[in-house]
């Protein structure tokens, strides 16, 4: 099987598992919106969850994955399973020791940390205290999430993608159950929700163990920190940590600015970001995870021609998927929030405010997708410094744009600022990668992007017409509203792919095959 087909196959498996998790996440957010609305309690929870969630990305999904996967992949393919297991064990041991210290510090200084990032909450009695209490409960989640990231890297390299991609489903289910139980047993149901985050994180780690046992590569306790591969991971993580830190500072600044806006702004941005991440998580993240091991192997072999070919293939898939998804998110924002979120504490004005945030986020989907493909390419080349520098300038763009736009557009201005920063990030990475590798052969993608844009406009016309048939401000009529939204998605998606084929967009058939593949089959790895 070719590298392109391997990437496509692994992406399809991961996307299928991620789809289940994202659907559960959507259900979770629907429940949270109806239970807590977009007011004081919701703002407090989302701000409190920001800190452990950002640290998860700081240690786990960012620098750890970028440094560990290429190094572990090279060790596994060149030195064998036994040596690779020792490397994974040493990395896991070192990671746990570091994060135990981080967690202890987070619990001790919870009030001070929350006071820094939620300064705007001081004007509402009890809001800052509630945020600090929730943060203290959820902070240890960073330990479970980081261990999960390392185990996911191990399983991806040995060719298993499904269970790690399915693990967020467990977290979402734990939060859903805890939210309901908290409402039954606690005076403050949001406390139960916070404990659900911690329980879900532990369950995510535990579900990886049977798969690791099956592959005979279960990491254990090992203090062999002097192994060259372990030292290499640590060396690569240092600039990566700084780069991820710059990005997370960017996110924190946005939340800090939102805390000074009208109550509910933090929640509007959160709910908008969550739906924005739905297609991103299903396809883009899955594609990036499937791409990194293949790129790492090609880079280790010095096959730059194959590496560029894999990158072009991945970018084309991103274009095909994200252009219609971005337009669809913007057009269907009000219908989706009205149908799934409106009710209980979440009323129609909150639907409109959240939909406006999503519409401002939506154009950034393409740029985020492009960046997600370019960054792993730098990591595969063992270059973590360039993404660091780009992240720093991206942060400045976001902060400056946010400070300006929030004065006129409120929380929508903050969402739009992030979209502008994402565009800058993607363009800068593309220019610098071309400088590193020479011509990438991307001219052919311009014609494909134009064809996809034309097909997206045709799709958009149909979706707009169908969504305008009903009044989304009226509660009830779930069957009618749901049928209209479903027809919009199905007919719009079908029309898009038909127009793509009519206009000669390559790889559409390959993408459709990815969707049809049986979910139960084990993905084929690129290892001989």
N, C-alpha and C positions, 0 to 999 in steps of 0.2 A: 504494500500500500504506500502511495506517495505521501510526502510530508504534508502537502495541502489537504489530502483526504484524511490524514491522521488528525490534523488540526480541526477540520470540519467535523469529523466523527466525535472527537473528544468534546468539542464545543457543544454539539447537539445533546450529548449525554448530560453534560453539566447544565446546559440550559433547561433541559427537561426537569432535572432535580430542583434547579433554582426556581423554576416556574411554580412548583408546588410550594416552595418556601415563600415566594413573593405573594402568592395568593393568600397564604396564611397570614403574611404580614399586612396585606390589605384588610383582611378580616379583623386583625388585631387593631389596626388604626381606626376602623369603623367603630369598633366597640369602645375604644378610648374616646373617640370624638363624641359618641352618644352619652358616655358616662360622665366625661369631664368637660366637654365643650372646648372652647378656646379662651379660657379665662385664667384666673389665678392658679388653680391647681394644675391645669394642663401646662401652663408656662413653667411652673416650678418643676414639674416632673421632667419635661423636655430639656430644661436647662441643666438639671441635676444629672440627667443621663448623658448630656453632652460631654462631661468630663471623662468618665470611664470609657465612653464610646470613642472619644478622640484619642485617648491613650491606647485603645485597642488598635486604631489605625496607625498610631505613632510607632508602637512596638511590633505589632503583628502584621497587618496587611501591607504596611509600607516597607520599612527598611529591613525587617526580618525576612520577609518573603523574597525581596530583591537580592539580598545577600546570600540567603541559605539555599534557595532552589538551584541557581546555576552551579554553586560549589558542590552541593550534595549530588546533583545530576552527574557532574563530571566524575566525582568519586565513585558513584554507583556503577557507571558505565565502564570506567577504566580500571577500577581496583576491586570491584565485586561487592556483593551484598554484606559480607561480614565486616569489612572496613567501613562501609557506608553506615552500617548500624552503629558502630562505635562513634562515628562522627555525629550522627543524629543524637545519640545518648549524651555526649559531652555538650552539645549545643543546648539540648533540653535542660540539662542540669544547670548550666550557666544561666540560662534564661529564667528558670524558676528562682534561683538565688537573687538575681537582680530584681525581679518583679515582686518578690516578697518584701524587699526593702522599699520599693516604690509604693506598694499597697499600704505598708505600715505608715509611711509618710503621708499618704493620702487620707488615711483614717484620722491621724493625729491633727492634721491641718485642714480638715474639711471645711470648717467655717471660714478660714482665711481665704482658701481657694475660691469658694463660692462668692465671697465678698468682692473678690477681684473681677470675676467675669459676669456677675449679675448685679452690678452696682445700681443699675436702674430700678431694681426691685425694692430698694430701700424706702421708696415712697408709699408702698402698700404694706400695711401692718401684717406681720406674720409670714409674708411671702418669702423673704430671704431666709428665715429660720426653717421653713418647710423645705426649701431647696437644699439647704445644708444637711438636713436630716436624711432626705432621700439620697443625696450624694454619698453619705457615709454608708448607707445600706448597700448601694450598688457598686461602690468603688472596687471591691475584690473581683468583680467581673473581668477586669483587665487581665488577671492571672489566668483564668480559664480561657479567655479569648486568645491570648498569646500562645498558650500551649496548643490550642486547637489549630492556630495558623501554622505552627511548625509541623504538627502531625499531618495537616492537609498537604503541606509541601512534600513530605515523605511519600504519601500515598499518590499524589499526582505524578511524581517522578517514576514510581514503580508501575504506573498505568491505571490507577484506580481513581475515578473522578466522582462517581455518583454519590456515595455516602457523605464525603466531605461537603459536597454542594447541597446535600439535603439537610445538613445539620442546622441551618437557620430555622428550618421548620420547627425543630424541637424548641428553640428559644421562643418563637412566636406562640406556640401552643402553651408553653409554660406561662407566658405573660397573659394570655387570654384567660386561662384557668385561674391564675392568681388574681386577676382583676375582678372576676366574678366572686371568688371566695372572699376577697377583701371586702366586697360590698355586703356580703352576708355576715361576716364575723367581726369586722373592724369598724370603728367609728370613722376612720379615714381610709377608705378603700385604696387610695393611691399608695399607702404603705405596703399593702399586699402586692400591688403591682411591682413595686421596687424589689421585694423579695423574689418575685417571679423571675426577674432578670438574673439574679444570682443563681437560682436553682436551674434555670435554663442553660446558663453557661456551663455548669458542672455536667449536665446531661449531654451537652454537645461533645465534650471531651470523651465521656464514657462510651458513646456510640462508635467512636473510631477504633476502640481497642480490639473488638472481634475482627475487623478487617485487617488491622496490623498483624494480628496473630496469624491470620490466613496467609498473609504474604511473608510471614516469618521475618519481620523486621520491626519488632516492638522495641522502641527506645527504652533504656533503663537509666539507672543512676551511674554516672561516669564522670570522673574528675580529670579526664585526659585533656585538659584545656590547652596543652602545648602542641597538640596535633596540628600539623600545617594547615589542614582544611578548616579546623576550628578557628585558628588564628586568622585565617583568610576571611572567614565569615565575619568575625569581629571587626577586622580592618575595613571591610566593605560596608559594614553597618554604620560606622561612625559618620561618614559624610551623608549616608542615607538617612540616619536619624535626624541630622540637621535639616535635610531637605524636607522630610516629612514634618518636622517641627515647624518649619516656615509655613507649610500649607495649613497645619492645624491652628497656628496662630491666626492665619487668615480666617479660618472658620470661627474661631473664638471672637475675633474682632467683630465679625458680622453679628454674632449673638449679643455681644456687648452693646453694639449700636441698636439692635432691635429691642433690647431691654429698656431703652430710653423712649421708645415709641409708645403708642397707645397699647393698653393691655390687650393681649391676644396676638400681638405681632410675632412673638416668638413661636406661638402655636401655628399661626398662618404659614410661616416660613417652613416649619417642620412638616406640616401636612403636605405642603406643596412640594417640598424636597422629596418626601417619601414616594409620592406618585411619580415624580420625575425619575427617581431611582428604579422604578418598576421595570421599564424596558432596559435600563442600563444594567441592572442586576441580572436579568434573565439572559441577556445576550452579550453585552460588552464585557462585563466582568468574567463571564464564562469563557469568552474568546481569549481574553488576556491571559487567564490562567492556563488555558490549553496551549497558548502560543509560546509562553516563556520556556518550558522544557525543550521544545523543538528548536527555538532560537538559540538556547544555551548550547545545545549539542552542535548545531551548525557553526556557531562561533568558536567552540572548542576545536572543531575540525578545520577551522580556517576557511570554510566554504561561504564566502561572502555573497557569491551569486545566488546560492540557495537561500541565504538569509534574506536578501532583498526580495526574492521571489515570494517567500513566506509573508514578508511584511506587506507587499503589494496585495497579495491575496486577502489578507486580513483587513486591510484598509478598504478594499472594495466591498467586503461583506459589511463593514461598518457603515459605509455610504448607503448601501442598499437598504439596510434596516433602519438607520437613525433618521434619515430624511423624512420618510412617511410617519415614523413614530413621533418625531418632534411636532410636525403639523397636526397629527391626530391628538396629541396631548393638549395643544392649544385650543383646538376646536371642541374637544370633548370634556374640557376641564369642568365647566359648570354642570353638564349632565352627570358626570361621574360623581362629583361631590354631592350633588342633589340626591341622586339615587341611593348611594351607598353610605353617605355620612350624615345627611340631614335627618334630624330627629333627636329627641331627648334634649340635651344641652346645646346641640349644634343647630343653629337656625339658618335661614336663608342669607342674611347679611354676612354671616361667617362663611357660608358657601362661596359667595361672591368674592370676599377678601382672599380666601384660600385659592380660588380659581385664578385670580389675578396674579398671585405669586407663581403658580404653576405656569401660566402663560408666559411670564417673564423668564422662568427657568428654561422652558422648552427648547428654544433655539440653541442652547448650549449643549444639547444632547450630542450633536454631531462633533463638536469640538472636544467634548469629554471622551467620546469614543476614539477619536484620532489620537488624543494624548495617551489613552490607555494602551494603544498599540505601539506608540513610539517609546514610551518609558521602558517597557520590558526589553526593547531592542537595545537601549543604552545599557540596561542591567546585564543582558546577555553578553555584551561587549566588556563587561566588568567596569563600566564607566558610570559611577553613581554621582559624580561631581556635577556633571552638566545638568541633570534634572534638579539638583540643589539650587544652582544659580538661577535657573528659569523659574523655579518655585518662589524664590525671593522676589524677583521682579514682578511675578504674577500677583504676589501678595500686595505689593505696592499699588499695582493697577487696581486691584479689588478695593483696597482701603480708600484710595483717592476717589474712585468712582462711587463707592458707597456713601462717603461723606457728602458728596455733591448731590447725588440722586435722591438720597433719603430726605433731603430738605424739600423736595418737590413732590416725590412719589411715595414717601413713607416706606413701608415694608416692601412694596413692589420695586422701589428703587434699589434696595439691597439685593433682591433677587436678580434684577437686571445687571447690577454691577458684577455679580458672580458670572453671569453669561459673558460679559465683555472680557472678564479676566480669563475665562476658559478659552475664548478665541485667541487671546494673546498667547496663552500657554501653548496651545497646539501649534500655532504658527512659528513661535520661537523654537520649539523642539524640532519641528520639521526642517527649518533652516539649518540648525546646528547639526542635525543628523546627516543632512546632505553634505555639509562641510566635512564631516568625519569620514563618510563612506563614499563620497562622490555622487554622481547622478543616481537617483533611486528608480528611475524609469516610471515616474508617476504621471507623465503627461497623458497617458492613455486613460487614467482615472478621471480626468477632467471631462471627457466626452461621456463617460458612464455617469458621472455625477449630474451632468446636464439632462441626460435621459431620465434619470431617477427623479430629478426635480420636476420635469414635465409630467411624469406619471403621478407624482405626489400631488401636483395641482389638480389633476383630474380626480384623484381620490378625494381631495379636500372639498371640491365642489359638491360631490355626492354626500359626504359626511355633513357638511354645513346645511344642505337642503333637508336632510332627514332630521337632524337635531333641532331644526327650527320648527318642526311640526308640532311640538308640545311645549307647554309652559312649565319650565323646570322649577319655578318658584312655588308651585303648588305641591304640598305633601300628599302622600297616598298615590293611587293609580300606579302601583309598583309594576304590575304586569304590563301596562301600556308603556310606561317609561322605560322599563327594562327591555322590552321588545324593540323599541325604537333605537336604544343605544346598542343593543346586540346587532341589529340589522346594519347600523352605521359602521360598526367595526368590521363585521363579516363582509358586507358588500364593498366597503371602502378598501379593505385589504385585498379582496379578490380582484377588484378593478385595478388596484395598483400593480399587482404581479402580472395581470394580463397585459396592462399597458407596458410594463417593463419588457416582457417578452416581445410585444409588438414593436417596441422601439429598439430591440436588439441589445438589451442589457445582459452582458455575460454573467455567468455564475448564479443566475436566478434559479435555474433548474437544480444546481447543486445545493442551494439554500433550501429549496422545497424538499429535496431528498433528506436533508438533515432533520427536518421537522417530522418526516414520515418514519424515520428509523425506529426500530423497536427499542423501547426504553430498557428492556431487561437485558439486552446484550452487553457484554463487557466491552469497554472501549479498547480498540487496538492501539497499542503504543508504538512509538517510533523506534523502539529498541529492537535490534536484530535478534 
